[in-house]
Amino acid sequence: MEQAFIHPNAKIGKNVIIEPFAYIAGDVEIGDGTWVGPNATIMDGARIGKNCKIFPGAVISAIPQDLKFQGEITTAEVGDNTTIRECVTINRGTSDRHKTIVGSNCLLMAYVHVAHDTFIGNNVILANSANIAGHVTIEDYVILEGVVAIQQFVKIGAHAFIAGGSLVRKNVPPFVKAAREPLSYAGINAIGLRRRGFETAVISQIEDIYRHIFVHGTNVSKSIEEIKASIADSEVKTQILSFIESSEKGIIRGPIN
């Protein structure tokens, strides 16, 4: 730690390793066992969990790139066991949500940008150069491949998978794969769901629900009526319908022929 700058007001946990030339500001908290690599920059408002790995060039909790920001006190929060690779940038929040959140057990690969007031859940993987605009919500177990760009205020449902290079302008419902341009439904994320222990019957029900929404050719409102009438109640049914019915931005389109 001798060649790093660590502000005396920073709260550093036990067994934290801070490599040479890292910068740690005063209003910072770093949990036990975290490693901060050389030339990483952790600015005021950062709240870093336990056993994280922060690689060289990462910048956590810089002020938002938002012209409406007036210097309000906000945070950028990172959960436990999360890895932040080289040159990742995570901006702190604004007066909207007052914080930016990256959950636990996440992997943010090199050059990912997470803008202000974005909430990212647990067990999320953001591959290289994914760019997340402000006010986005990404739920648990989402995977974004490289160079995905997400427009502000978009929501990505749990267990969704988005193909590399995609431009995300609409909400992506839970459990689906999304690809192509414009972004559209490409089936459900069956491989990911099996890896996470979803039973075959549950996966089949998810497929049935999305067949109504994306394949039958009816509008979303009519599809929801059919699902409520014909598919047995379950946790995943409630989760999917709740997501779609609350999606003010609308959801991605069906398959492109």
C-alpha positions, 0 to 999 in steps of 0.5 A, a space after each residue: 500500500 506504500 505507493 498507493 494514495 489512500 485518504 485517511 478517512 477511507 474505511 478499509 476492511 481487513 485483509 484488503 490489498 491495495 496495489 501501488 498507484 491505486 487511488 482511494 478517496 475519502 468517502 469510500 468503504 472497501 470490504 474485507 478481502 478485496 483486492 484493488 489493482 494498480 492504477 485503479 481509481 475509487 472515488 467518493 461515494 464508492 461502497 465496495 463489498 467483500 472479496 471483490 477484485 478490481 483490476 487496473 484502470 477501473 474507475 468506480 464512483 466518478 460523478 455522472 456524465 449527466 448535465 442535470 447533476 448538481 453535485 448531490 451526495 450519491 453512491 456507487 455500490 458493488 456487492 460481494 465477490 464481484 470482479 471488475 476488470 480493466 478500465 471498467 467505469 461505474 458512475 455514481 447516482 443522481 437525484 433520481 435513484 441516488 445510487 448506482 448498484 452492481 450486485 454480488 457475484 458479478 463479472 464486469 469484463 474490460 471496458 464495460 461502462 455502467 452509467 448513473 442510477 443503473 441497478 444491476 442484480 446478482 450473478 450478472 455477466 457483462 462481457 467486454 465493452 458493454 455500455 449501459 446507459 443511465 437508469 437501466 435495471 438489469 435483474 439477476 443472472 442476466 448475461 450480456 455478450 460483448 459490445 451490447 449497448 442499452 438505452 436509458 430506462 430499459 429493463 432486462 429481466 432475470 436470466 435473459 441472454 442478449 447476443 453480442 453487438 445488440 442495441 437494446 431499446 426496449 425491455 427484454 422479458 425474463 428467461 429469453 434470448 434476444 438477438 438480431 437488429 432490431 432486437 427480437 426474441 430468439 427463443 428462451 435461454 434454455 441452456 442457462 436455465 438448465 445450468 441453474 437447476 430449472 426443472 424441465 417442466 418449468 422450462 416447458 411452461 416458460 416456452 409455452 408462455 412465450 409462444 403465446 406472446 411472440 409466436 402466435 401472432 396476436 398482440 401482447 394484450 390478447 396474448 396475456 389474456 390467453 396465458 391467464 386463461 390457459 396456462 396454470 398459475 406458477 411463479 414463473 408465469 407471475 414473474 413474466 406477466 408482471 414484467 410485461 404488464 409493467 413495461 411502459 417502454 414496451 418489450 422487444 419484438 417477436 422473431 424476424 422471418 
